[in-house]
Amino acid sequence: MERAAYHSALMFATGEAKFMTSTTLYGLVQCMRNQSGDECYGCLTVSAGNIPNTCWGKQGAAVLGYNCLMRFDINPFYNESVGASPPPPPDDTVSPPPKGSTPPGKDRGKKNNAMMIVLLVVSMFVLLIVLSAVFICLRRRRKFTNLFRQPDIENEEDKNVGTLLFDLSTIGTATNNFSDTNKLGEGGFGSVYKGVLPNSQEIAVKRLSAGSKQGLLEFKNEVVFLAKLQHRNLVRLLGFCLEHEERLLVYEFLYNTSLDKFLFDPMKNRLLDWGRRYNIIEGIARGLLYLHQDSPLKIIHRDLKTNNVLLDQYMNPKISDFGLAKLFDEDKTRGIASRIAGTYGYMAPEYAIHGHISTKADVFSFGVLVLEIVTGRRITDFTGSGYAANLLSYAWKHWNAGKALHLMDRSLGDQYDRQEASRCIHMGLLCVQEDRTKRPSMELVVLMLSGHSVTVSTPSVPAYLVQGSATTEVDVDSGNRNSNPPNGESSISARKNLTRYL
C-alpha cells in the first residue's frame, strides 16, 4: 500500500507473499491518480480493514473503495513485469537511466493501458453484482407489498406485518433443510416441520406446496390475521418467509399436535379425561368469542374442526389454520360468500348450499366439535350405517329418548361430571340446529360453560348433512366447476350437490 501511495506515479502496485508453505498469495492495489499519497493510503487502509468481514475464507476477492481498488488471489492475475515495481531508492532523488538504455516509450504505455482495462473490467463486474443485489431486494419488497395489499385492511396496520419476516437461511438451518426426520405432518396445502431457532426456541414451520392453487390466499390470510390477533386460545404466529418461491409460516411449537390425534386414537384418548375435555371445549369457545366479538377484527374462521385445534404441553387448546378465515365488517351480521370453502360435516347448511356466511356458521362447526369431543366419535362415523345419517342424528335420537348420557365416550367409563356432560350435549345440539337464528351466540355459549345460570331453549331438529356422490367445486363468480372424488376429511369448495336433507 505504501508503494502505491507514496512511491508510484501511477498509484499502482503489486506484490506477492507466501501464504503457506506451498501457496503464494498475489495482491494488487490501485488508487485514483487525482489523490494525494495520504488520501490513497487512507482509502487502501479502510479497504484492507473490510477484508476480514466480507472476504473471510475466500481464496480470492476484490474490495472496491470510494477512490481505490484492492484485489488478492492465490492464482496470478496480473503481468508481473508491470506491477512489480522495485523498492524506492534510499533518498528522494531518482537515478537517471543507465547510459545506452532504452526509455519505456510505447511498450510501457501499452502495458499501463492494458492494466487500466483490467481494473475497469473488475470495477464494472463488482458494480454489476451490487446492482443485481439491489434489484433482487426491490423485487422481493414489491412482491411482499403486492401480496399484502388488501383493501379491507388498513395500510397503517399492515406495516407491522413486515417485522415478522424471516430469512430462508435461518428457517433452513432450524429445520435441518426441511429433512424428513423433522416433518410433523402433511396437509392439503403443504407440510409442517419442527425446527429450533438459534436462541433455542422451538418452532413449527408450515411449508406451502408450490402446486397449491389456494396456497397463496391461505398464506396471506394467515399472516394478515394472526399478526393482529393475540389470544391464549389462538395459535401464535412468529413470522413468515417469502424467498426463492418459498412460502413459509413460522408458528410457536405445540408439543401435543392436534386434537384429532388424541380424540380418535383408541390408546391416546384415555389421556383425555373429562376435566381436560371440558377445558378444551371451554377454551375453543373463548377463542371463537374473541374472533367474533372481542378482537380488533371481526373474523369468521370457516374451517373449525378437530385437526385445526392444537394442544400445548398442558392440553390447552389453540385454534389454528386461518387460511379460509373471512374478515367481516363490524356493522354486518351476515353476507354472501363468493366461494364456498370448508370441510364435509362441519359446514352449516345455509353456508354450504346458499353461501350465506355469518358467525352462526362457526357456531354450527363448534357444535359438531363439542359432540365429537363428548362422544369420541367422528362426524362421519355413522355415514351409511342405516341407523343414523351421522353423529348429529345419532345424538338427536338419544336426546329425544332421554338417554343423552349414553352418548358419552366409553373410554371415560363413569368418570365424568354428569351435569357438565348433559350441559355440553344440550349446548352442542343447540349449536347445530337447522335454523341458524335459533343457534346461540358464542357469548351465550361461554356463559353456559362457565356455570352461570342461563335460560336456554330445547334444541330443535339439527341439520342432517350427508355428502353426495362427488364433490363439486364451484367458483360463484365464474361458474366454473371441477369434480373431485369425495373425501370426508379434506378441505373442499362446494356450491351444489354438496349436501342434502334427509
N, C-alpha and C positions, 0 to 999 in steps of 0.2 A: 504493500500500500504506500510505503514511503517513496519507493522508486517512481511510482506513477504520479504521486502528488508533488514531489519536490525535485526529481531528477530526470523527468521525461518531458520533452517539449510537447509530445502527443498526449500527455497524461494517460499513459497506457503502459502496462507491464504484465509479464507472465512469469511463472515460476513453477517449480515442482519440488516435491519433498517425498521422502519415504514414509508412507503411512503405516505399513507393516513391513516385515522382512521381505515380502515378495510383491508388495503393492506400492505403486507410485501414484501420488495424488497430484494432478495437474490443475493449476489455477490461473485465472485471468482477471484483471481489473481494468476498468476504463472510466474516465471522468470526462465530462464536457469541458472543452478547452477554453471556455469563456470564464472559468472559475479561477480563483487563486489556489495556491497549494494547500493552504489551511482548509478552505472550503471543500476541496476534493478529499482530503484526508478525513475530514469530519463525516462526509457522506459515506465513504467506504467503511468507516468505523461503525456507523449505525447499521449498515447492511450486514457487516460481519456479525454484529450482535443479534441479528434476526435469524441467523442460520440455525442455532440450536432449537429454536421454537418452531420453525417452519420446514426445515430440511433434515431433521434428525433421522438417522437411519438410512438416508438416501446415498446411493453411490455417486450421484451427480445431481447438480441443481444449479439454477441461476437465480440471483436475487437482484431485482431491478429497483434501484433507489430513485430519488427525485432527480438527481443530476449525475448518477453513476450506475455502473453495472458491475456485478461480481459473479463469477461462474467458476465451478470446480467439477472435476470428473476423474474417475480412475483410468479413463482412456484419453490419450492425447487428442485434443480437438483444435489445436492451433499450429501454425507453422513456427517451429522453434526459432528459426533464423530471424523472424520478425519481432517476436515479443520478448525474447530473452535478452534484454539489454544488459550490457556489462555493468558492474558496480561503478559508481561515480569516482573520479579521481579524488585524492585526499584533500586537495584545495579547491577553491571556487573557480579556478581557471580551466579552460577547455583546451586540451592539447591539439595543435593543428595536425592534420592527416600527414602520414609519412610521405616523404618526397617520392614522387613517381606513382603514388596510389591513385586510384580512380574514385572520384566522388560518387555518392549514392546515385544521383541522377534519376533517370526514369524508372530503373528497376525498383528502387526503394519506394518510389511514388506509387507504382502499381501494386506492390505488396501492401502498402498502407491502405490503398483504396479497397483491396480485397478484404482486409481486416474490418474496415468500416462496414462493408456489405454484410459480413458475418454478424457483426454486432447489431446491425439494423434488422436482420432476419430474426435473431434471437429476441430482440426487443418486441418485434411485431408478434412473435409466437406467444410471448408472455402476455402481451396485451390482449390477444385473442382468447387466451384462457380466462383472463379476468372478465372480459365482456361476456363470454359464454356462461360463466358462473352467475353474473348479474341477470342474464336473460332467464336462466333456469329459476332463479329466486322469484323474479317478477311473474313468470308464468305460473309458478306454484301459488303465489299470493293471489293471482287473478282467479285461478281455479277454486281456491278456498273461498274467495269473495263471492263468486258466482253461485257456488253451491249453497251458501247460507243466506243468499239474498231472498228473503221471503216477505211478501207484502203484509202478512198479518202478524209479523213480529217486529217490534220496534228496533230500529237500527242501533240506537244507543246501547241497548241491552246486548245486542249481538256482538259488540266489540269484546265483551267478556269471554266469548267462546274461544277467541284466539289464544287466550292464556292457557288453554288445555292442550295445546299442540305438542305432540311427542315426536322425536326423531325416530326414523325407521331403524337406525343402527341400535338405538337404546332398547327398543322392543325386541329386535332380533337377538341381541345378547341376552336379554331377560328370559326369552323363551327357548334358548338354545337353537336359534334359527328355525323355530316352529317345528321342532322334532316331534315324532310320533309319541315318544315317551312323555312329552309334556301335554299331549292332547287330552282335554277333559271330556269332549263330546263333539257332536256334529249335528247341525240343524239344517233347515231348508235354505238358509241364506249364508251358510259357511260353517267354519269350525271354531271351537273355543280352546284356547291353550292356557296353561298355567305358566306364570313367569315370576321372576324375582328381580326387582329393581336394584340398582347399586346401593341404595340405602337400606337394603334387606326387606323392603316391603313386598309382600306377595300380591300378585295381580292376576286377573283373568282377562285374556285378550281375545276378543271376538274378531275373527278374520273373515270379512265378507268375500264370498266367491266372486270371481270375475264374470262368470256367466249368468249371474242372477239378474233378472230384469228389474226386480223390485228392490235390489240391494241398495242402490244409491238413495232412493227415497227413504228407506228404512234408516240408513246411515244418518241422513240429515235430521230426521225426526228424533232419533236417539240423542244426538249431540245437542240440538237446539233445546229440546225439552228438559233432558236430565241436567244440562248445565244450569238451569234456572230452578229446578225442583230439589228441595232438601227436606227429607223426612226419614225417620228411623225405619219406616216400613217400605221404603223405596230403595232399590239398589243404587249405589253411588258411582257416578261416572268420574273417573280420574283424568281421562284425556282421550285423545284420538290421534290418528296419523293419516295424512294424505300424501303419499310419496311413492314415486315409481309405480303408479297404478294400484298401489295397495290402499285398502280402506280398512282401517283397524280401529276398534273401540276398546278402551282400557278401563276395566272396572275394578272395584275392590274384590278381593278373592274371598269367596264364601265357602267354608270348609265342607258343608253338607250338601252341596249342589242343590238340586231342585226337589220340590215336594213329592213329585210322582215317583222318584227313585226310592222313597221310603214307603209311601202310602200303598202302592200297589205291589210291593215286594213281600212275599209271604214270610220272609225272615226279618227284614228290616222294619216291617210295620209294627212289630212288637216294641220298637223303641219309641213309637208314637203313642204314649199313654194318653188318657183322656185329658189330663191337665195340659199337656203340650198341644193336643189337637184344638182345645178350646182357645188357647193362647194364639195359635196360628190363625184361627178363624177371626178372632178379635183384631189381630194385627193387620190382616188383609183388609178388614172393614175400615180400620182407621187410615190405612194407606189410600183407599178409594175415596174416603171422605175428604182427605187432603186434596186429591186430584180434582174432585168435583166442586169443592166449595172453598177450601182454605188456602190453596196455593196461589201464587201470583198469576198463574194461567189456569183457565178452566179446561181441563183435559179429560177426554173420554178415551179409555185405554183400547178398547175394541178387540183385545185378544187375551183376556184373562182366563187362565187355565192352570192346571197343577204344575206343568213343566215350565211355566212362566212365573212361578213363585219359588224363590231361592231361600235357603235356610242357612243362617250363620252358625257358628260353633255352639251357640246356646239354643238352637232351634227357633230363633226368632225369624218371622217371615219377612221377605223383601220382594215387592213386586218388581219384575224386570221386563225387558223386551218391549220398548216403546216404539218399535218400528211402524206399527199400524195405528199409533195414537193419533187422535184428532183434536186440534185446537178449536175451542168453542167460544163464541162471543158471550160476554157476561150477561147481556140482556136477552139472550136467546135460550129457550128451553129445549128446542129440538130443531132438526134440519134434515136435509136430504143428502145422502152420500152420493158422490159421483161414481164411486167404485166400491163394491161390496167386498170386504175382506175380513176373514176371521177363521174360526175352526169349527168343524162339524160338532153339533151338540151343545156348544157354548153360546151360539149366536141367538139373540132374541128373534122371534118370528117376524115382527114388524120391520126389523132391520134386514134380515136375510131375504125377505120376499119383496118388500117395497122400498128398502133403502132408508127408512125412517131412523134417524140416529138421535139419541139423547142419552142422558145419564142413566136412564132406566134400562138401556141396553147392557151397560156394565152391571147393573143390579141383577139382571137376569143371569149373567155369567157367574156372578158371585153366588147366587142361589144354587146353581149347579155345582159349584165348587164346594159349598157347605155340605150338600148331600153326599158328595164323593168322600169328603173327609170323615163324615159321621159313619157312613156305611163301609168305607174301604173298597167300594166298587166304582168302576169307571162308568161314565155316562153311556157308553156304547156296549156295556157288558151284556145287555138283555136283548139286543137287536136280533130279531128273527127267532126268538125263543118260543114265541106263541103265547107266553104267559104275560109278558109286558113289552111294550114297544121299546122302552129304555128305562133308565133309572128314575126319571120323573114320574112315569105312570106306575112304576113299581112302588115308589114312596107314597104316591097318592092313594093307591089301593090299601096299603097298610094304615094310612092315616084315617081313611073313611071307615075302616073296620075296627078302629080303636086300638090298633096294635102297632103304634108308631115306634115303640122301643124295640120291636122285633127287627127293625132295620139296622140296629147297631152292629158294628164290626165285631165278628165273633172273636177276633184276636184280643178284644178288650175284656171278654168274659162278662162279669158283672161289676168290674172295677171302673165305674163311671158315675158321675153325678146325674141322677135321673131328671132332676129339674132342669139342669143345663142342657142335657141331651134333648129333652122334649122341646125346650125353647129353640134350639138350633134347627130341629126338624120343622117346627112350626114356621120359623123365620125363613128357612130355605124354600118351603113351599109358597110362602107369600112372595118371595122374590121371583119365582118362575111362573107366576100367573100369566095366562094368555093376554089379558088386558093390562097394558103397561101402566095405565092410570091407577090401578089397584096395587101396584108394587110399591113397597115402602122406599123412602129415600135412604141414603147411606147414613144420614144423621140420625134417623129413627132406628136404624139397624144398630148403630153404635150404642145408642141409649138402651136398647133391649139387651145387648150383650153385656153392658156394664151393670146389669141387675136393677136398673131403675124401673119403677112401676109405670108401665106404659100400656095403654089400652090399644089392643090390636084386633083386627077383624079375623074371621075364619077364612082360611085360604080357599080360593075358588079353583076351578079346573086348571091345571098347568098346560102350557103349550107342549103338545106331544110332537116332537120333531123326529122325522125319520129321513135319513139320507136317501136320495134317489139312486137310480142305477148308475148314474155317472155325474161327475161334477161339471157344471157348465160355467165357465169363466166369462164374464161379460163386462166390458167397459161401457158404462152408461153413455158416455159422451160420444163414442164412435159406433157402438152397437156391434163390435167385433166379438166373436165367440171362439173359444177353444175348448174342446172336450178333453178331459183327463180321466184316468182311472180313479175310482173312489178311494179315499184314504181317510179313515176316521180320525187320525191323529195329526194330519198335516194341515198347515195353514192354506186356505183356499180363498178364491174370489168367486162369488156366486150371485146370480140375479134371479134366474128362473130355474125350475126343476130341481132346486136345492132341497126344499123341504115340502112336506105335505102334512095336512092334519088327518088324524085317524077319525 
